[in-house]
């Protein structure tokens, strides 16, 4: 069935006039419904690794379906208790049946997936996102469109996980299992955070951020990727410009999370092993 859906979505993405056909519109709704239930994902892990990085496959046609969903939806007023919204995309519902805890006024859009055991403090999860079991989305954290969040992740207060819909071939932000993302961290532009990594507060990871492993005698450089179990803090490096030398922000890998460190430990405890207070 998914092959037929994919063919329909691909054709409609190339020729938007096909959206006038109710069968095509229903195909788009079906894909969004499967995203909402976690039966489809915008990106998913596949067998094998590139170096120490888990391989992920981006399902571009699913992203195309999300983009096609907006023009076939009408603006509507939605009232939830004292709150009123005016939008094209409905809100998720039936949290109790899904085993998800949602603290007011948290919002998740229809077409995002929240697995059993997810906790949403007052926060936001956008369409196409996938949040796996046991993950905490803490106060004022945001999970952008199509972002992929693993199991038992803690997104601390004010964390910004970027979204991506276009270009359709662009990879979404990926946060793998058991990561701890400290307060006010920003992870955007398809950055990939390996399993069990710890990001100290205010760390910024973009697709072009220099990520420098300074834990050994020689630096090792990464771009847009944090290896598994890395402990990362904000840093800077000197760069020469025509107007002079200035400090440019980067992220520093200061060591590896120790086996003795519990996966659900606090950020301070994880950093204490390296004599760092953030």
C-alpha positions in Angstrom: 0.0 0.0 0.0 2.9 2.4 0.8 4.2 2.0 -2.7 0.9 3.2 -4.1 0.8 6.0 -1.6 4.3 7.1 -2.5 3.6 7.1 -6.2 0.5 9.3 -5.6 2.3 11.7 -3.3 5.3 12.0 -5.7 2.9 12.7 -8.7 1.0 15.3 -6.7 4.1 17.1 -5.5 5.2 17.5 -9.2 1.7 18.6 -10.3 -0.3 20.4 -7.6 -3.4 20.4 -9.8 -3.8 16.7 -8.8 -4.8 17.9 -5.3 -8.2 18.7 -6.8 -8.8 15.0 -6.9 -10.3 13.7 -3.7 -8.5 10.4 -3.9 -5.2 12.2 -4.0 -6.2 14.4 -1.0 -7.2 11.3 0.9 -3.8 9.8 0.1 -2.1 12.8 1.7 -4.4 12.5 4.8 -3.5 8.8 5.0 0.2 9.6 5.1 -0.3 12.2 7.8 -2.5 9.8 9.8 0.3 7.2 9.6 2.8 9.8 10.8 0.6 10.6 13.7 0.5 6.9 14.8 4.2 6.3 14.2 3.6 3.9 11.3 5.6 6.1 9.0 8.6 8.3 9.8 10.3 11.1 7.9 13.6 9.5 8.7 14.5 6.1 10.2 17.6 4.2 11.3 18.9 1.6 8.9 21.4 -1.2 9.2 25.1 -0.3 9.2 27.2 2.7 10.2 29.2 5.4 8.5 32.3 5.3 10.8 30.9 5.5 14.3 27.6 7.2 13.1 24.4 5.2 12.8 23.0 5.4 9.3 19.7 7.1 8.8 17.4 7.1 5.7 15.4 10.2 4.9 12.0 9.4 3.4 11.6 12.4 1.1 8.2 11.4 -0.2 6.8 11.5 3.4 8.1 15.1 3.8 6.4 15.9 0.5 3.1 14.6 1.9 3.5 17.0 4.9 4.1 19.9 2.5 1.0 18.9 0.5 -1.1 18.6 3.7 -1.1 22.4 4.3 -2.8 23.4 1.0 -5.6 20.9 1.4 -6.5 22.0 5.0 -8.7 24.9 5.8 -8.1 27.5 8.6 -10.3 26.6 11.6 -10.8 27.9 15.1 -10.0 25.3 17.8 -11.0 25.8 21.4 -9.3 23.8 24.2 -10.6 24.9 27.6 -9.7 28.6 27.9 -7.4 28.5 25.0 -8.3 29.3 21.4 -6.2 28.5 18.3 -6.7 29.5 14.6 -4.7 27.2 12.3 -4.8 24.7 9.5 -3.4 21.7 11.4 -5.5 20.1 14.1 -4.0 19.2 17.5 -3.2 15.7 18.7 -5.8 14.1 20.9 -6.4 10.9 23.0 -3.2 11.2 25.0 -4.5 8.9 27.8 -5.0 6.1 25.3 -1.5 6.6 24.0 0.1 6.6 27.4 1.5 10.2 27.0 1.5 12.8 29.8 0.9 16.3 28.6 1.0 19.3 31.0 -1.0 22.4 30.0 -0.5 24.4 27.9 1.8 22.0 25.9 0.9 21.6 22.3 1.6 18.8 19.8 0.3 19.0 16.3 -1.5 16.2 14.5 0.9 14.4 12.3 3.6 14.3 15.0 4.2 11.0 17.0 4.6 10.7 20.7 5.4 7.2 21.9 4.1 5.7 25.2 5.8 7.2 28.2 6.6 10.5 26.6 6.2 13.5 29.0 5.5 17.0 27.6 5.9 19.8 30.0 4.5 23.1 28.6 6.3 22.7 25.3 5.7 22.3 21.5 6.1 19.4 19.0 5.5 20.1 15.4 4.1 18.0 12.5 6.3 15.2 11.2 8.3 15.0 14.4 8.9 11.6 16.1 9.5 11.4 19.8 10.2 8.0 21.2 9.3 6.3 24.5 10.4 7.6 27.8 11.5 11.0 26.5 11.0 14.2 28.5 10.2 17.4 26.5 10.8 20.0 29.2 9.3 23.4 29.8 9.4 25.7 26.7 11.4 23.2 24.7 10.4 22.9 21.0 10.7 20.0 18.7 10.6 21.2 15.1 8.9 19.7 12.1 10.2 16.2 11.2 12.9 16.1 14.0 13.6 12.6 15.2 14.1 12.2 19.0 15.1 8.8 20.4 14.2 6.9 23.5 14.8 8.2 27.1 16.1 11.6 25.9 15.8 14.6 28.1 15.3 17.9 26.3 15.8 20.4 29.1 14.1 23.7 29.6 14.2 26.1 26.6 15.9 23.6 24.2 15.3 24.4 20.5 15.3 21.5 18.2 15.1 22.8 14.6 12.6 21.7 12.0 13.0 21.1 8.3 10.6 20.6 5.5 12.4 22.1 2.5 14.5 21.2 0.7 12.9 17.8 0.8 16.2 16.0 0.5 17.6 17.7 3.7 18.0 15.5 6.7 16.1 16.4 9.8 17.7 16.9 13.2 18.4 13.5 14.8 18.8 13.0 18.6 19.5 9.4 19.3 18.6 7.3 22.4 19.5 8.3 26.0 20.9 11.8 25.2 20.8 14.6 27.7 20.4 18.0 26.1 21.0 20.8 28.5 19.0 24.0 29.1 18.8 26.5 26.2 20.8 24.3 23.8 20.1 24.8 20.1 20.3 21.9 17.6 19.3 22.8 14.1 20.0 22.3 10.3 20.0 18.5 10.3 22.6 18.1 13.1 23.0 14.5 14.3 23.6 13.8 18.0 24.8 10.2 18.7 23.4 8.0 21.4 24.0 8.8 25.1 25.7 12.1 24.3 25.5 15.0 26.8 25.2 18.6 25.6 26.0 21.2 28.3 23.7 24.2 28.7 23.7 26.8 25.9 25.6 24.5 23.4 24.7 25.3 19.8 25.0 22.6 17.1 24.2 23.6 13.5 25.0 21.9 10.3 28.2 24.0 10.0 29.2 24.3 13.7 32.8 23.3 14.3 32.7 20.5 16.9 36.1 19.9 18.3 37.2 16.9 20.3 39.8 18.3 22.7 39.9 15.3 25.0 43.2 14.0 23.6 46.6 15.5 22.7 45.4 16.4 19.1 42.1 18.0 18.2 39.6 16.0 16.1 37.0 18.0 14.1 33.4 17.2 13.3 30.7 19.1 11.4 27.1 18.8 12.3 27.7 15.5 14.1 28.4 14.6 17.8 29.7 11.0 18.3 27.9 8.7 20.8 28.6 9.2 24.5 30.4 12.5 23.9 30.2 15.2 26.7 30.0 18.6 24.9 30.2 22.1 26.2 30.1 25.5 24.4 33.5 26.9 23.3 35.2 29.3 20.9 38.2 29.5 18.7 40.1 32.4 17.2 39.5 33.2 13.5 41.2 35.9 11.4 39.0 38.4 9.5 40.0 41.4 7.5 39.1 43.6 10.4 41.1 41.5 12.9 41.1 38.4 15.0 37.8 37.4 16.7 36.4 34.6 18.7 33.9 32.3 16.9 31.5 30.0 18.7 32.1 26.2 18.5 31.3 23.1 20.6 34.0 21.2 22.5 33.9 17.5 23.2 35.7 17.3 26.5 35.4 13.5 27.0 33.2 10.5 26.9 30.3 9.7 29.2 31.5 7.1 31.6 29.9 3.6 31.9 29.3 4.4 35.6 27.2 7.4 34.7 23.5 6.6 34.8 21.7 7.3 31.5 19.2 9.4 33.4 21.7 11.3 35.5 21.5 15.1 35.8 23.6 17.2 33.6 25.7 18.5 36.5 26.6 14.9 37.5 27.7 14.1 33.9 29.9 17.1 33.7 31.3 16.7 37.2 33.4 13.8 35.9 35.4 16.4 33.8 35.6 19.1 36.4 33.3 21.4 34.4 30.5 23.5 35.8 28.0 24.8 33.2 
